[in-house]
Amino acid sequence: MAPTDETVPVDRYAASPTATTTPDRPPADAAAPSGRMPRWLPRAMVLALALIAAFQLGSWAFHQLTGLLINILIAFFLALAIEPAVSRLAARGMRRGLATFLVFLGLMIVTAGFITLLGSMLAGQIIKMVEGFPDYLDSVINWINETFHTDLRRVDVQEGLLHSDWLRKYAQNSAAGVLDVSAQVLGGLFQLLTVTLFSFYFAADGPRLRRALCSVLPPARQAEVLRAWEIAVDKTGGYLYSRGLMALISGIAHYILLAALGVPYAPVLGVWVGLVSQFIPTIGTYLAGALPMLIAFTVDPWYAVWVLVFVVVYQQFENYMLQPKLTAKTVDIHPAVAFGSVIAGTALLGAVGALIAIPAVATLQAFLGAYVKRYAVTDDPRVHGHRTRGPAGPRLRRLWERRPSAEESS
């Protein structure tokens, strides 16, 4: 029968009496999204914000405590340096705290004596320069009058200087900077006191500190930490003691030269050259030689030339003869490595890094040397810097001709 308008459309699934499966309909959630965020997203956002806040707080705290951390690092290396002397006194039955106090007292006396002698020398030179300034000014004015045919007088020059605007501004700026200088001096004294107290505690309570550190480590790690500590003590103490011996030799040598030339304050200048040249790496020798050259120049300009020549010659003698023998058993590192470590330490921590870079690198090198496996070097002329004689081309050609062909090998 043909379909009519009244025919009701029949579902195609219902039209088949044998169809038992129902059609797959999409889920209600997919058809109509609810708009809710995943449950893990709020927790992830809170965790990310907490991590960012913790990082910012840690960065702020690190920048605020940088000065304290540097002072603790200096105190630790100073405690390592005096550890052998304290241990020797403690081995003789003296209490460790008293031994540390005596060592620090000796260091303070030597430092105070050096600063007093150096200050008296500088004060004497400044007074001498101030007293001789009028005569020097007269000689300069006479030379100008004779050369340029002028009529200058010392009274006019002095009045012009006293009433000049730049002198007034300089005095005002100096008066305003007195508080800044005082604050810097007080800050330096506070840092010195901090370093002294921490180094005293590190040296006096060294065994207790080692026990506390080893108590949180397994036995195998304890042996490595104690070995590293012992190497650090040996290298740091050896470095400072060898530098002190070289400073003594350098000071005596320069004192003999300055006394022979008749330069004033020869003992203090000898001590100055010895200490500065040894405890300021790389450029300390030239910085130390500048002051005796300047004072020798006030006596005779040729004396300054003789001092410069002696400083250069003695530096070469120290680099190639004296230093290798004194530091062979204490800080045996290559000069290039020492120079690079000083540059790296200066870039990281400034003058403090330059001072502690060499003992730190020597300690690290000695500690890692036990874990690097070494082999016997082959007896080859190229190892000793000798090149093999004869061109390599004919030799390679003969080896190639002797090589068996594919047919012979088969």
C-alpha positions as CSV (number, residue, x, y, z in Angstrom):
1,M,0.0,0.0,0.0
2,A,1.4,3.4,-0.8
3,P,2.2,5.7,2.0
4,T,-0.2,8.5,2.9
5,D,0.0,11.7,4.9
6,E,-1.4,10.0,7.9
7,T,1.4,7.5,8.0
8,V,3.3,7.8,11.3
9,P,7.1,7.5,10.9
10,V,8.3,4.4,12.5
11,D,11.6,4.1,14.3
12,R,14.1,2.1,12.3
13,Y,15.2,0.2,15.4
14,A,11.6,-0.7,16.3
15,A,10.9,-1.8,12.7
16,S,13.2,-4.7,13.1
17,P,11.8,-7.3,15.4
18,T,15.1,-9.0,15.7
19,A,17.1,-5.9,16.8
20,T,18.0,-6.3,20.5
21,T,20.7,-3.7,20.9
22,T,20.0,-0.1,21.8
23,P,21.7,2.8,20.1
24,D,24.8,4.4,21.7
25,R,23.8,7.8,22.9
26,P,26.3,10.5,24.0
27,P,26.6,11.1,27.7
28,A,24.8,13.9,29.3
29,D,28.0,15.6,30.6
30,A,29.5,15.7,27.1
31,A,26.4,17.0,25.5
32,A,25.9,19.7,28.1
33,P,29.2,20.8,29.7
34,S,28.8,21.9,33.3
35,G,31.6,24.6,33.3
36,R,33.3,23.3,36.5
37,M,37.2,23.5,36.8
38,P,39.1,20.3,37.5
39,R,39.5,19.4,41.2
40,W,43.4,19.4,40.9
41,L,43.7,22.9,39.5
42,P,43.1,24.9,42.7
43,R,45.6,22.8,44.6
44,A,48.1,23.1,41.8
45,M,47.7,26.9,41.8
46,V,48.1,27.1,45.6
47,L,51.2,24.9,45.4
48,A,52.8,27.0,42.6
49,L,52.1,30.2,44.6
50,A,53.6,28.7,47.7
51,L,56.7,27.6,45.8
52,I,57.1,31.1,44.4
53,A,56.7,32.7,47.8
54,A,59.2,30.3,49.3
55,F,61.7,31.1,46.6
56,Q,61.3,34.8,47.0
57,L,61.6,34.5,50.8
58,G,64.7,32.3,50.5
59,S,66.3,34.7,48.0
60,W,65.6,37.7,50.2
61,A,67.0,35.9,53.3
62,F,70.2,34.9,51.3
63,H,70.8,38.4,50.2
64,Q,70.3,39.7,53.7
65,L,72.7,37.1,55.2
66,T,75.4,37.3,52.5
67,G,77.7,39.4,54.7
68,L,77.3,37.0,57.7
69,L,77.9,34.0,55.5
70,I,81.1,35.6,54.1
71,N,82.3,36.4,57.7
72,I,81.6,32.8,58.7
73,L,83.6,31.5,55.7
74,I,86.5,33.7,56.6
75,A,86.3,32.6,60.2
76,F,86.3,28.9,59.2
77,F,89.5,29.3,57.1
78,L,91.1,31.2,59.9
79,A,90.2,28.5,62.3
80,L,91.7,25.9,59.9
81,A,94.9,27.9,59.7
82,I,95.5,28.1,63.5
83,E,94.2,24.5,64.1
84,P,97.8,23.0,64.0
85,A,99.1,25.4,66.6
86,V,96.1,24.9,68.8
87,S,96.4,21.1,68.5
88,R,100.1,21.2,69.5
89,L,99.3,23.2,72.6
90,A,96.4,21.0,73.5
91,A,98.5,17.8,73.0
92,R,100.8,19.1,75.8
93,G,98.0,19.0,78.3
94,M,96.7,22.6,77.9
95,R,92.9,23.1,77.7
96,R,91.8,23.7,74.1
97,G,90.0,27.0,74.9
98,L,93.1,28.4,76.6
99,A,95.3,27.3,73.8
100,T,93.1,29.0,71.3
101,F,93.1,32.2,73.4
102,L,96.9,32.2,73.5
103,V,97.2,31.8,69.8
104,F,94.7,34.6,69.1
105,L,96.4,36.8,71.6
106,G,99.7,36.3,69.8
107,L,98.1,37.1,66.5
108,M,96.5,40.3,67.9
109,I,99.8,41.5,69.4
110,V,101.6,41.0,66.1
111,T,98.8,42.7,64.1
112,A,98.6,45.6,66.5
113,G,102.3,46.1,66.5
114,F,102.4,46.2,62.7
115,I,99.6,48.6,62.4
116,T,101.2,50.9,65.1
117,L,104.5,50.9,63.3
118,L,102.9,51.5,59.9
119,G,100.7,54.3,61.3
120,S,103.7,56.0,62.9
121,M,105.6,55.8,59.7
122,L,102.8,57.2,57.6
123,A,102.1,60.0,60.2
124,G,105.8,60.9,60.2
125,Q,105.9,61.1,56.4
126,I,102.7,63.2,56.3
127,I,104.1,65.6,58.9
128,K,107.4,65.9,57.0
129,M,105.5,66.6,53.8
130,V,103.3,69.3,55.5
131,E,106.4,70.9,57.0
132,G,108.2,70.9,53.7
133,F,105.2,72.1,51.6
134,P,106.1,75.8,51.8
135,D,109.6,75.2,50.5
136,Y,108.3,73.0,47.8
137,L,105.7,75.6,46.8
138,D,108.4,78.3,46.7
139,S,110.5,76.2,44.4
140,V,107.5,75.6,42.1
141,I,106.6,79.4,42.1
142,N,110.2,80.3,41.3
143,W,110.4,77.9,38.4
144,I,107.1,79.3,37.0
145,N,108.4,82.9,37.3
146,E,111.7,82.1,35.7
147,T,110.1,80.0,32.9
148,F,107.1,82.1,32.0
149,H,108.3,85.5,33.2
150,T,105.5,85.9,35.7
151,D,105.3,87.7,39.1
152,L,103.7,85.1,41.3
153,R,104.0,85.3,45.1
154,R,103.3,82.5,47.6
155,V,101.0,84.8,49.7
156,D,98.8,85.4,46.6
157,V,98.7,81.7,45.8
158,Q,97.8,80.8,49.4
159,E,95.0,83.4,49.6
160,G,93.6,82.2,46.3
161,L,93.5,78.7,47.6
162,L,91.9,79.6,50.9
163,H,89.2,81.7,49.2
164,S,88.5,79.4,46.3
165,D,85.1,77.9,45.8
166,W,86.3,74.4,45.1
167,L,88.1,74.3,48.5
168,R,85.0,75.4,50.3
169,K,82.9,72.8,48.5
170,Y,85.5,70.1,49.3
171,A,85.4,71.1,53.0
172,Q,81.7,70.9,53.0
173,N,81.6,67.5,51.3
174,S,84.3,66.2,53.7
175,A,82.3,67.4,56.7
176,A,79.2,65.7,55.4
177,G,81.2,62.5,54.7
178,V,82.5,62.2,58.3
179,L,79.4,60.3,59.4
180,D,79.7,57.9,56.5
181,V,83.4,57.2,57.3
182,S,82.5,56.7,61.0
183,A,79.8,54.3,60.0
184,Q,82.2,52.3,57.8
185,V,84.8,52.2,60.5
186,L,82.2,50.9,63.0
187,G,80.9,48.4,60.5
188,G,84.5,47.2,59.9
189,L,85.1,46.8,63.6
190,F,81.9,44.8,64.0
191,Q,82.8,42.5,61.1
192,L,86.3,42.0,62.7
193,L,84.7,41.1,66.0
194,T,82.3,38.7,64.2
195,V,85.1,36.9,62.4
196,T,87.2,36.7,65.6
197,L,84.4,35.2,67.7
198,F,83.4,32.6,65.0
199,S,87.0,31.6,64.4
200,F,87.6,31.3,68.1
201,Y,84.6,29.0,68.5
202,F,85.5,27.0,65.4
203,A,89.0,26.4,66.7
204,A,88.2,25.9,70.3
205,D,85.2,23.5,69.6
206,G,86.7,21.8,66.6
207,P,86.5,18.3,67.9
208,R,82.9,18.9,69.1
209,L,82.0,20.3,65.7
210,R,83.4,17.3,64.0
211,R,81.5,14.9,66.3
212,A,78.3,16.8,65.7
213,L,78.8,16.6,61.9
214,C,79.7,13.0,61.9
215,S,76.8,12.0,64.2
216,V,74.3,12.5,61.3
217,L,76.3,10.6,58.7
218,P,76.9,6.8,58.2
219,P,80.3,5.4,59.1
220,A,81.6,5.4,55.5
221,R,80.7,9.1,55.1
222,Q,82.2,9.9,58.4
223,A,85.6,8.7,57.3
224,E,85.5,10.8,54.2
225,V,84.4,13.9,56.1
226,L,87.2,13.5,58.7
227,R,89.7,13.0,55.9
228,A,88.5,16.1,54.0
229,W,88.7,18.1,57.3
230,E,92.3,16.9,57.9
231,I,93.3,17.8,54.4
232,A,91.8,21.2,54.7
233,V,93.7,21.8,58.0
234,D,97.0,20.7,56.5
235,K,96.6,22.7,53.3
236,T,95.3,25.9,54.8
237,G,97.8,25.9,57.7
238,G,100.6,24.9,55.4
239,Y,99.7,27.7,53.0
240,L,99.6,30.4,55.7
241,Y,102.8,29.1,57.4
242,S,104.7,28.9,54.1
243,R,103.5,32.4,53.2
244,G,104.6,33.6,56.6
245,L,108.1,32.2,56.1
246,M,108.4,33.8,52.7
247,A,107.1,37.1,54.1
248,L,109.9,36.9,56.7
249,I,112.6,36.2,54.1
250,S,111.2,39.0,51.8
251,G,111.0,41.5,54.6
252,I,114.6,40.8,55.7
253,A,115.9,41.1,52.1
254,H,114.1,44.4,51.4
255,Y,115.1,45.8,54.9
256,I,118.8,45.2,54.1
257,L,118.4,47.0,50.8
258,L,116.5,50.0,52.2
259,A,118.9,50.3,55.2
260,A,121.9,50.2,52.8
261,L,120.4,53.0,50.8
262,G,119.6,55.1,53.9
263,V,115.8,55.1,53.3
264,P,114.0,56.1,56.5
265,Y,111.7,53.6,58.3
266,A,113.5,50.7,56.7
267,P,112.3,48.1,59.3
268,V,108.6,49.0,58.9
269,L,108.9,49.1,55.1
270,G,110.5,45.7,55.1
271,V,107.6,44.3,57.2
272,W,105.1,46.0,54.8
273,V,106.7,44.5,51.7
274,G,106.9,41.1,53.2
275,L,103.3,40.9,54.4
276,V,101.6,42.6,51.4
277,S,103.6,40.8,48.8
278,Q,102.8,37.3,50.2
279,F,99.2,37.7,51.4
280,I,97.8,39.6,48.4
281,P,98.2,37.2,45.5
282,T,99.4,38.0,42.0
283,I,99.7,41.8,42.3
284,G,100.8,42.0,45.9
285,T,104.5,42.4,45.1
286,Y,104.0,45.4,43.0
287,L,101.6,47.0,45.4
288,A,104.0,46.4,48.3
289,G,107.0,47.9,46.3
290,A,105.1,51.1,45.5
291,L,105.4,52.5,49.1
292,P,109.2,52.0,49.6
293,M,109.7,53.4,46.1
294,L,107.8,56.5,46.9
295,I,109.7,57.1,50.2
296,A,113.0,56.3,48.5
297,F,112.1,58.9,45.8
298,T,111.9,61.6,48.5
299,V,115.5,60.8,49.4
300,D,117.0,60.4,45.9
301,P,115.2,59.6,42.6
302,W,117.8,57.1,41.7
303,Y,117.1,55.2,45.0
304,A,113.6,54.6,43.7
305,V,115.0,53.0,40.5
306,W,117.2,50.7,42.6
307,V,114.3,49.7,44.7
308,L,112.2,48.9,41.6
309,V,115.1,46.8,40.1
310,F,115.5,44.9,43.4
311,V,111.7,44.2,43.7
312,V,111.6,42.8,40.1
313,V,114.7,40.6,40.6
314,Y,113.6,39.3,44.0
315,Q,110.2,38.4,42.6
316,Q,111.8,36.2,39.9
317,F,114.1,34.6,42.5
318,E,111.1,33.9,44.7
319,N,108.9,32.5,41.9
320,Y,111.5,30.1,40.5
321,M,113.8,29.3,43.4
322,L,112.2,30.0,46.8
323,Q,108.5,29.3,46.5
324,P,108.7,25.9,44.8
325,K,110.9,24.5,47.6
326,L,108.8,26.0,50.4
327,T,105.3,25.1,49.0
328,A,106.2,21.7,47.5
329,K,104.7,19.8,50.5
330,T,102.0,22.3,51.5
331,V,100.3,23.8,48.5
332,D,101.6,21.9,45.5
333,I,99.4,23.4,42.7
334,H,100.4,24.6,39.3
335,P,101.0,28.4,39.0
336,A,98.4,28.7,36.2
337,V,95.8,26.9,38.4
338,A,96.7,29.2,41.3
339,F,96.3,32.3,39.1
340,G,93.0,31.1,37.8
341,S,91.7,30.3,41.2
342,V,92.6,33.8,42.4
343,I,90.7,35.3,39.5
344,A,87.7,33.1,40.2
345,G,87.8,33.8,43.9
346,T,88.0,37.6,43.3
347,A,85.1,37.4,40.9
348,L,83.0,35.5,43.4
349,L,83.9,37.0,46.8
350,G,86.2,39.9,46.1
351,A,89.4,40.3,48.2
352,V,88.2,37.5,50.5
353,G,87.9,35.1,47.6
354,A,91.4,36.1,46.4
355,L,92.8,35.3,49.8
356,I,91.2,31.9,50.4
357,A,91.1,30.7,46.8
358,I,94.5,29.0,46.8
359,P,94.1,26.9,50.0
360,A,90.5,26.0,48.9
361,V,91.7,24.8,45.5
362,A,94.7,23.0,47.1
363,T,92.3,21.2,49.5
364,L,89.9,20.2,46.7
365,Q,92.8,19.0,44.5
366,A,94.3,16.9,47.3
367,F,90.9,15.4,48.3
368,L,90.0,14.5,44.7
369,G,93.4,13.1,44.0
370,A,92.6,10.0,46.1
371,Y,89.6,9.2,43.9
372,V,91.3,9.7,40.5
373,K,92.8,6.5,39.1
374,R,96.2,7.0,37.6
375,Y,98.1,4.8,35.2
376,A,101.8,4.4,34.3
377,V,102.8,6.7,31.4
378,T,104.1,5.0,28.3
379,D,107.8,5.6,27.5
380,D,107.2,7.6,24.4
381,P,109.5,10.5,23.3
382,R,106.4,12.7,22.7
383,V,105.6,12.5,26.4
384,H,108.9,14.3,27.2
385,G,108.2,16.9,24.5
386,H,110.3,15.4,21.7
387,R,108.9,14.9,18.3
388,T,109.6,11.6,16.4
389,R,112.1,12.0,13.6
390,G,111.3,11.4,9.9
391,P,108.1,12.2,8.1
392,A,105.0,10.2,8.8
393,G,104.0,9.9,5.2
394,P,106.4,7.2,4.0
395,R,105.9,5.2,7.2
396,L,102.2,5.1,6.7
397,R,102.7,4.2,3.1
398,R,104.8,1.2,4.0
399,L,102.3,0.1,6.5
400,W,99.5,0.3,3.9
401,E,101.6,-1.7,1.4
402,R,102.2,-4.4,3.9
403,R,98.5,-4.7,4.6
404,P,97.1,-8.1,3.3
405,S,94.6,-7.8,0.5
406,A,91.1,-9.2,0.5
407,E,92.0,-12.2,-1.6
408,E,95.0,-13.2,0.7
409,S,92.9,-12.9,3.8
410,S,90.2,-15.1,2.3
